[in-house]
């Protein structure tokens, strides 16, 4: 059963600012390889970290909203952990989209 998820990825684009679009396209392809149906990709631009805990002081934030099997999340986490261009990643399950139904007034 597919569920709706949100993935926030922080990319290490240090020195590669001109290739960020290519990195995002490659990540979209990896999500699709794992069976995810991408609903939306939000490119949130480069931001400085408020607390520098590692070698980077800024990262390029990208938010993916997608539908996938729960097992696909584990596979994605494992695969992207090995990717040198993905600095941080978090996943969150979202509520299912509610179908919007239009109410039609009855004329008498």
Buried (B, 14 or more C-beta within 10 A) or exposed (E): EBBBBBBBBBBBBBEEEEEBEEBBEEBBEBBEEBBBEBBEBEEEEBEEBEEEEEEBEBBBBBEBBBBBBEEBBEBBEEBBEEBEBBBBBEBEEEEEEEEEEEEEEEEE
